[in-house]
């Protein structure tokens, strides 16, 4: 399936999006940091047979406009809500958040619990993942600092969401409790030799902590996957989405 994105004009600028399928609740795919909608290509055709599917590129990604303001979590959530309204999709939604997109799904569900029917946390970031930076080597930390200096020379890069993860996590902590809705946590279990063992162990603990957000939860290990199960084990992700949809509709 070739993705040919359309464009919508929001109050904050122009966004690329892809809309397919029909049915409810609409499935909303929330990319990881700087990820394009093409990252969903291996699951999108199949889940579009189940319901309406909305995917989009956030500001600064691919053909969407560059951001003109700080891209913290609440700004991203409000932009998404406006985009969904513009294309005519009504809540509640099933949110599928990959990596950093999981933080936005978390924040959306807390901020607007009546608008979210369920959440798939796909190799999702956890607020506590910020603490894993302490295990980075000195070389990695120096490179990151150097890159942040370069980013500050460009106003658009300075507004990038990656610079506001701390703020997004703070916004999550300030919000109401997560609603009692179905959640599925999909975790890539394949070992990454580049990542320190302690980081992998802590991150798995954080993944399991996501289950405590709702009493209605299920953990799905993607045994052959790293950080992108939607590419390496698409059937695992597809089955989880279908199962959650079935639970919501029954």
N, C-alpha and C positions, 0 to 999 in steps of 0.2 A: 504494500500500500504506500503510494507516494503522498507525502504530506504537502499540500499546497495551502499555506496559511493565508487567511484573510486579514483585513485590518479593521480595527474599530477605533473611534475617536473618543477618548475619555476626557474628563476635566483636567487631567494631568498630562495628557499627551496621547500619542498614537501607539496602539499595542497590536502585535501579531497574535492571532489565535486560530485554532482549528476546532470546528464543531462537526460532530458526526453522530449517527445513531438516533434513536428515539426511545422515549420511556422515562420513568421516574423511579427513584430520585435521580437527578442528573449526577453523573460522576465527574468530579473536578480534579484534574491532574495538576499537582503543584510541583514544579521542577525543583531540583536541588540548586545550590548556588551557581549562578551563571549557566545553568543547563538549558539547552534548547528543547523545543517540543519534539524534535526528531528522536530524542532519547526514549520516547514512549512507543516508537514505531512497531516494536515486536509484540506489544500487548493491545494496542489501540484497536486494530481491526476486530479482534475477538470480543473485547468488552463493549464495542459499539453495537454488537448484536443483542446486548442485554439491556442497554439504556442509552440515553443521550450522554455524550462524552465531550467535555470542554477541556482543551489544553491551550496554554498560552505562553508567550515569552514575556517575562517581566522587563521593566525598563532597563536598557543597557544590554539586552541580549538579542542577538541576531538582528532582525529588521524592526524591532520595537524602538521607539525613541529613546535617546539617552535620558537618564534621570535629571530632573531640574531641582530636586530637593532630596533631603536625606531619606534613604530607603530603609527605615526601621520597620519593625514588624507591623505596627498599627497602620502605617502608611500603606504597606503592601496589602494588608487585609482589606482596607477600605478601597484601594484600587481594584482589587479582585471583585469585591462586592459590586462595585459600579460596573465593571466589565460584564459580570454575569447578568446584571439588570439590563444592560444595553443590548445584549444578544437575546434577551427574552426568556432567560432561565429563572425559574422560581424555586426558592428553597422549600423544603430542606434538601441539602446536598450530601452526597457521600464524598468526603475529601480523601484524596490519596496523596500524601506528602512524602516525597523522597528527600533524604538527607536534610539539608537546611529547610526544605519545604515542609518537613515535619514540624518544625517550630512554628511556622505560619499556620498550619492546620491546628496545632495545639492552641495557639492564640485565638484563632477564629472561633473555635468551638467554645472557648471560655467567654469570649466577648459577645458572641451571638448564639447561645445554645439552642435557641428555637430554629436556627437556620441550618443546623448540622444533624444529619440522621445517623452518621457513622463516620469513623476515621480509619484509614489504613495507614499505619506508620511504616513506611518502606525504608529500611535502613536509615531510619530517622535520627536526626540530631536530638539529643536530650539536653536540657539546660545545664546539667552537670558536666557535659562534655567539654565545657570551657575550661574546667579544671585540669584537663589532660594536657594542656599546653606546658605545664610544669615539667613534663617528661620529655619535651623536645630537646634535642641536642643544641649546643651553643651555635653551631654553624647554621642550623635551620632558623633559629631565632634571629640571627644577624641578617639572613637573607630576607625574612619576613619584614624586618624593620626597614631594610633598604627599599623594598618594594612599596611599603606604605609611604615612604618619602617621595618616591616617584609619582605615586597616585595623587599626592597632595598638589602636584603641579598641574593636574587636570581637574577642573571643577566637576566634570561629569564622573570621573573615577573616584573623586573624593566623596561623592554621594552614593557610591556602590554599597549594596546591602552587606557585603562582607565586613565593612567598617562599623556596622551597627548591630552586630550579633549580640553584644553585651546589652545594648538597649532593648533589643527584642526579648532577651531572657528576662530582663527587669520588668518589662511589660507583662510577660506571662505570670511572673510572681505576684504582680499587683492585681491580677484579674480574679474573678470568681473561680470556684472549684470547677473542675472539668465535669461536663454533664454525664449522666449515666446512660451512655449510648454504646452500641457495639463498637469495639475497637479490635483491630488485628495488627499485631506487631510482627513484621517480617524482618528477620535478621540474617545477613550473610555470614555463614559460619566458616568459610574458607580462610585458612591462615594466610596472613600477609607478612612475609619475611622482612619487609622494609619497616613495618611498624613494630615498635618495641612490645615485647610480650605483656608487660604491665599495662600498656595502653589498651591492647586487645582485651585483656581480662576486665579492666575497669569499664570499657565501653560495653561489653556484654552485660555486665551488671546494670549499667544504665538502661540498656535495651529492655531488660527484664523489669526494671522499675517502671517503665512506661505502662506495663500491664496494670499497675495499681491505680491508674487514672480512672478506671471504670471496673465495676464488678462483672461486667459483661465483656470479657476479653479472651483472646486466644493468641498464643505465641506460635509462629510458624518459622522454624529454622530452614533457611535455604542452604542446604549442605554443600552445594557445588558453586556457591557464589561468594563474591567479595562484596563490594559496595553497590553493585548494580544488578540485583536479581532480575530486574525487568528486561535486561539484555541477556544475561547468562542462563536464567531459569524462568523464562516468561510464563510458563504454565503454572508455576507456583504462585506468581502474582495474580494471574488471571483467575485461578481457582479461589484465591482468597477474596478477590473482589466479588466474584459470583456468590460465594458463600455469605459474605456480608450483605450483599444486595438481597439475597433470599431471606436472610434473617430480618432485615428491615421491612420487607414487604409481607412478611407473615407474622 
